[in-house]
Amino acid sequence: MKIFNTLTKKLEDFKPLEEGKVKIYFCGMTVQDSPHLGHLRAFLAADILVRFLEYKGYKVNFVLNITDIDDKIIQKAIKEKVDYRQISERYEREFFEVTEKMNLRRADIYPRATQYISEISEIIKKLIEKGLAYNSEGNIWYDVSEFEDYGKLSGKSLEELEKGARVEPDPTKKDPMDFSLWKKRKGAEPYFHSPFGEGRPGWHIECSAMSMKHLGETIDIHGGGEDLIFPHHENEIAQSEGATGKEFARYWFHTGLLRMKGEKMSKSTGLFLRVKDALEKYSPNTIRYFLLKSHYRSPLEYEENSLEEAKKSWERIKEILQKGENKKIEGFSEEIKIYIKKFEEAMENDLNTPKVFAILHELARLGNKFYEENNEKFYEVKNAILFIKSVLGFTPESKKFDSELSKNLIELIIEIRQNLREEKRFDISDKIRDKLKNFGIELLDTKEGTRYKIS
């Protein structure tokens, strides 16, 4: 299996530290707002990576952190006049709700930054002892000039990084590029006790502490969005390797950005689509298809019709699965094994999901041909598609409502909705229609009344 390593800027053969085992740390949500599709794209790439490594037979230890304290969380708490934990807990719940709906493979542990103050303090003490960090008026800063390899991940010199960086000036720093390890308590802001006084950790040191606590001083793969390469991951390397003298991560895995109107999808630009809002109109499989249709390292543009197009493409694959009976096939013929092999080769080549989708569409066309010919090989094709989609984390499609009870329930919902429409409560009636669509039940309003079809 080959993975593109951001550190070396090359496609490399993947060889874990320990045979048969893989240790992965992936940067998770800062829970200061709702997760949007840009966040989901990165987490989905991690999901595919972990799923395929497990398919290959590796035992994966997957850690995805939760940043539950940061400036934006504090600012929102002050604005809403609540404890910062109410903000972080609210959006953490939403994060888990959408990842469950999207069928993301659960991490083995979700460490929260505020639970690792002692581990963070220990790393900072080591850095101070080694002359890589300094205390200035209660703030602890990392001295980047003392770490020779600073810039090796981004591939830029300190001078180049300084020119392109948006650095907040601070009178307690020696150099503008020095970054925060510990922030001195300010006014009524939340704080924690440490050997350096009351305050809170810097963002970068949190991930080093959580990764080393659960996965050890050197891990196989560290990942996140490409916007984290600098400064976050660059700083993680500096403080982790500075403290231990060991390589922090052997492979760096970064996902391309999801863009909207040519800009990075983000809350700060106002250009974003919440995952929960997308799920109101589209199935998890449609959203998964859209986010995986481009290679994980390539930029992806979200446009108004993006999910609609993804829905149509996915339905062409889905249609074949709704034909014929559900027959289990023991193994595949040589003709179909070729497609399974192509799938494996595509995924082994840096998780080439666009090529996998081309294979799925090719199988769908072949399946339709066999179905029309009444050829038993149709069931082989159908099972091959089911097999590939399960490895990629697509969920089973909605089952048809065959029972009398199900039909009666749908008809009752339609009757209630019709009463709401007559009362001109269209907002609620439309919400009912959209919710049912997510369950694979499409309502069709006609002159003769409302009909439904199961998709």
Residue pairs with C-beta under 8 A, 6 or more apart in sequence:
1 13
1 14
1 52
1 53
1 56
1 347
1 348
2 11
2 12
2 13
2 14
2 348
2 349
2 350
3 11
3 12
3 14
3 221
3 251
3 253
3 350
3 351
4 10
4 11
4 12
4 253
4 297
4 350
5 11
5 12
5 250
5 251
5 252
5 253
6 153
6 229
6 252
6 253
6 254
7 152
7 153
7 249
7 251
7 252
9 155
11 350
12 251
14 251
16 22
16 23
16 58
16 220
17 23
17 218
17 219
17 220
17 250
20 57
20 58
20 59
21 58
21 59
21 60
21 61
22 53
22 58
22 59
22 60
22 61
22 220
22 221
23 61
23 215
23 216
23 219
23 220
23 221
24 46
24 49
24 50
24 60
24 61
24 62
24 63
24 215
24 219
24 220
24 221
24 222
24 223
25 63
25 64
25 65
25 207
25 210
25 211
25 214
25 215
25 219
25 221
25 222
25 223
25 249
26 42
26 43
26 46
26 62
26 63
26 64
26 65
26 107
26 222
26 223
26 224
27 64
27 65
27 207
27 223
27 224
27 225
27 228
27 232
27 233
28 43
28 64
28 65
28 66
28 67
28 107
28 110
29 35
29 39
29 66
29 67
29 91
29 92
29 95
30 67
30 70
30 72
30 73
31 66
31 67
31 68
31 73
31 87
31 88
31 89
31 90
31 91
31 92
31 95
32 70
32 72
32 73
32 76
32 87
32 88
32 91
33 72
33 76
33 91
33 267
34 91
34 94
34 274
34 275
34 276
35 91
35 94
35 95
35 98
35 99
35 274
35 275
36 265
36 266
36 267
36 272
36 273
36 274
36 275
37 258
37 265
37 272
37 273
37 274
37 275
37 278
37 287
37 291
37 302
38 225
38 257
38 258
38 264
38 265
38 266
38 272
39 275
40 98
40 102
40 275
40 287
40 291
41 225
41 255
41 256
41 258
41 291
41 296
41 300
42 223
42 224
42 225
42 255
43 64
43 99
43 104
44 102
44 104
44 288
44 291
44 292
45 223
45 253
45 255
45 296
45 351
46 62
46 64
46 223
46 253
47 104
47 105
47 393
48 292
48 296
48 351
48 353
48 392
48 393
49 221
49 223
49 253
49 351
50 60
50 62
50 105
51 105
51 391
51 392
51 393
52 347
52 351
52 391
53 60
54 60
55 391
60 108
61 108
61 214
61 215
62 105
62 107
62 108
63 107
63 108
63 109
63 110
63 111
63 210
63 211
63 214
63 215
64 107
64 110
65 110
65 111
65 112
65 113
65 206
65 207
65 210
66 88
66 92
66 95
66 110
66 111
66 112
66 113
67 113
67 203
67 206
68 85
68 88
68 92
68 112
68 113
68 114
69 84
69 88
69 113
69 114
69 190
69 200
69 201
70 203
73 84
73 87
73 88
74 84
74 189
74 190
76 87
77 83
77 84
77 86
77 87
80 86
80 87
84 190
94 276
97 276
98 275
98 276
98 279
99 106
101 279
101 284
102 275
102 279
102 284
102 287
102 288
103 284
103 288
103 393
103 394
103 395
104 393
105 393
109 214
111 210
111 213
111 214
113 201
113 206
113 210
114 192
116 206
116 209
116 210
116 213
117 192
117 193
117 194
117 201
119 209
119 210
119 212
119 213
120 182
120 194
120 201
120 205
120 206
120 209
121 194
121 195
121 196
123 205
123 208
123 209
123 212
123 239
123 240
123 243
124 133
124 140
124 181
124 182
124 194
124 196
124 205
125 195
126 243
127 133
127 142
127 181
127 239
127 242
127 243
128 134
128 135
128 140
130 242
130 243
131 143
131 146
132 142
132 143
132 146
132 147
132 238
132 239
132 242
132 243
133 140
133 141
133 142
133 143
133 181
134 140
134 141
134 143
134 174
135 196
136 172
136 173
136 174
137 172
137 184
138 184
138 185
138 196
138 197
138 199
139 170
139 172
139 180
139 182
139 183
139 184
139 199
140 180
140 181
140 182
140 196
141 172
141 173
141 174
141 178
141 179
141 180
141 181
142 178
142 179
142 180
142 181
142 235
142 238
142 239
142 242
143 174
143 175
143 178
144 150
144 158
144 175
144 177
144 178
144 179
144 238
145 158
145 175
146 242
147 238
147 241
147 242
149 237
149 238
149 241
150 158
150 234
150 238
151 157
151 158
151 160
151 161
151 234
152 237
153 229
153 230
153 233
153 234
153 237
153 252
154 161
154 229
154 230
154 234
156 164
156 230
158 177
161 177
161 230
161 231
161 234
162 176
162 177
165 176
165 177
165 230
165 231
167 176
167 177
169 176
179 202
179 204
179 231
179 235
180 202
180 203
180 204
181 201
181 202
181 204
181 205
181 239
182 194
182 196
182 199
182 200
182 201
182 202
182 205
183 199
183 200
183 201
183 202
184 197
184 198
184 199
185 191
185 197
185 198
185 199
185 200
189 200
190 200
191 198
191 199
191 200
192 198
192 199
192 200
192 201
201 209
203 232
204 231
204 232
204 235
204 236
204 239
205 239
207 232
207 236
208 236
208 239
208 240
208 243
208 248
211 219
211 222
211 236
211 240
211 248
212 240
212 244
217 240
217 244
217 246
217 248
218 246
218 247
218 248
218 249
218 250
219 248
219 249
219 250
220 249
220 250
220 251
221 249
221 250
221 251
221 252
221 253
222 233
222 236
222 248
222 249
222 251
222 252
222 253
223 252
223 253
223 254
223 255
224 232
224 233
224 253
224 254
224 255
225 254
225 255
225 257
226 254
226 255
226 256
226 257
226 297
227 257
227 264
228 254
229 252
229 254
233 252
236 248
237 248
237 249
240 248
241 247
241 248
254 297
255 296
255 297
256 294
256 295
256 296
256 297
256 298
256 299
256 300
257 264
257 265
257 299
257 300
258 264
258 265
258 291
258 299
258 300
258 301
258 302
259 265
259 299
259 300
259 301
259 302
260 269
260 271
260 272
260 273
260 301
260 302
261 271
262 301
263 269
263 271
264 271
265 271
265 272
265 273
265 302
266 272
273 302
275 287
278 287
278 307
279 287
279 438
280 434
280 435
280 438
281 307
281 434
281 437
281 438
282 307
282 310
282 311
282 438
283 311
283 438
283 440
284 395
285 314
285 318
285 394
285 395
285 397
286 307
286 310
286 311
286 314
287 307
287 310
288 392
288 393
288 394
289 310
289 311
289 313
289 314
289 357
289 394
290 306
290 307
290 309
290 310
291 300
292 353
292 357
292 392
293 300
293 310
293 313
293 353
293 354
293 357
294 300
294 353
294 354
295 350
295 351
295 352
295 353
295 354
296 351
296 353
297 350
313 357
313 361
315 455
316 361
316 364
317 360
317 361
317 364
317 385
317 389
318 397
318 455
319 364
320 363
320 364
320 367
320 368
320 371
320 381
320 382
320 385
321 382
321 385
321 386
321 397
322 397
323 367
323 371
323 378
323 382
324 371
324 378
324 379
324 382
325 379
327 379
327 382
327 383
328 383
329 379
329 380
329 383
332 340
332 380
332 383
332 384
333 377
333 380
335 377
335 380
336 377
336 380
336 381
336 384
339 359
339 362
339 363
339 384
340 384
340 387
340 388
342 355
342 359
343 356
343 359
343 388
343 391
346 352
346 353
346 355
346 356
346 359
347 353
347 356
347 391
349 355
353 392
356 388
356 392
359 388
360 385
360 388
360 389
363 381
363 384
363 385
363 388
364 381
364 385
366 381
367 378
367 381
367 382
367 385
369 375
370 376
370 377
370 378
370 381
371 378
397 440
398 439
398 440
398 441
398 454
398 455
400 454
401 407
401 410
401 441
401 454
410 436
410 441
410 452
413 432
413 436
414 443
414 450
414 452
416 432
417 429
417 432
417 433
417 443
417 450
418 449
418 450
420 426
420 428
420 429
420 432
421 429
433 443
436 442
436 443
436 452
437 443
440 454
440 455
441 452
441 453
441 454
441 455
442 452
442 453
442 454
442 455
443 450
443 451
443 452
444 450
444 451
444 452
444 453
